[in-house]
Amino acid sequence: MMKKLYSWKSKAGQKDYLERLKKNNTESAIEYDKSKNFDLGDYIHHDKFGYGFILKVMNQTKVEVFFADVQRIMLQNWSNK
């Protein structure tokens, strides 16, 4: 299966994309957990920051997430072993 490609040229485009995701279905959001693996464009929910989406997969353990009020670098594939 081929992955979807996403491109956001501006903050307005990013905000519009997030608003469309929230409007269409908040139940489809993945609950954020640092042990999970995320893909570009995944729609997530974080307890503190709310709804957002994966803006950039930086490497195997970090993703950049776009939330309505802030962008954050978040962990992924993280284990407390």
C-alpha positions as CSV (number, residue, x, y, z in Angstrom):
1,M,0.0,0.0,0.0
2,M,1.3,3.4,-0.9
3,K,1.5,6.1,1.8
4,K,-0.3,9.4,1.4
5,L,2.0,12.4,0.8
6,Y,1.1,15.6,2.6
7,S,2.4,19.1,1.9
8,W,1.5,22.2,3.8
9,K,2.9,25.4,2.3
10,S,1.8,27.7,5.1
11,K,0.6,28.0,8.7
12,A,-2.9,28.8,7.3
13,G,-2.9,25.6,5.3
14,Q,-1.8,23.6,8.4
15,K,-4.5,25.2,10.5
16,D,-7.1,24.5,7.8
17,Y,-6.0,20.9,7.6
18,L,-6.3,20.5,11.4
19,E,-9.8,22.1,11.4
20,R,-11.0,19.7,8.7
21,L,-9.7,16.8,10.7
22,K,-11.4,17.9,13.9
23,K,-14.7,18.7,12.0
24,N,-14.8,15.3,10.3
25,N,-14.2,13.0,13.2
26,T,-12.6,13.5,16.6
27,E,-13.1,9.8,17.4
28,S,-10.6,8.8,14.8
29,A,-7.7,10.6,16.5
30,I,-5.0,8.4,17.9
31,E,-4.3,8.9,21.6
32,Y,-0.7,10.1,21.9
33,D,1.6,7.7,23.6
34,K,5.4,8.1,23.3
35,S,5.8,4.3,22.8
36,K,3.7,4.4,19.6
37,N,5.0,4.8,16.0
38,F,3.5,7.7,14.0
39,D,3.4,8.5,10.3
40,L,3.3,11.9,8.5
41,G,-0.3,13.3,8.6
42,D,-1.5,11.1,11.5
43,Y,-4.3,12.8,13.5
44,I,-3.6,12.6,17.2
45,H,-5.0,13.7,20.6
46,H,-2.7,14.7,23.4
47,D,-4.1,15.2,27.0
48,K,-2.4,18.6,27.4
49,F,-2.2,20.1,23.9
50,G,-5.4,18.7,22.4
51,Y,-5.8,17.6,18.8
52,G,-3.0,17.8,16.3
53,F,-1.3,16.0,13.4
54,I,2.2,14.8,12.6
55,L,3.8,17.5,10.6
56,K,7.2,15.9,10.2
57,V,8.8,12.6,11.1
58,M,12.2,13.7,12.2
59,N,13.7,10.3,12.9
60,Q,12.9,7.0,14.5
61,T,12.3,8.5,18.0
62,K,11.0,12.1,17.3
63,V,8.1,13.7,15.4
64,E,7.0,17.3,15.0
65,V,3.4,17.8,15.9
66,F,1.2,20.7,14.8
67,F,-1.4,21.6,17.4
68,A,-3.8,24.6,17.0
69,D,-1.7,26.8,19.4
70,V,1.8,25.4,19.2
71,Q,4.2,23.1,17.4
72,R,6.0,20.5,19.5
73,I,8.7,17.9,19.1
74,M,7.3,14.7,20.6
75,L,8.8,11.3,21.2
76,Q,7.8,8.1,19.4
77,N,8.9,4.5,19.6
78,W,10.1,5.3,23.1
79,S,10.5,2.6,25.7
80,N,11.2,3.0,29.4
81,K,13.2,-0.2,29.6
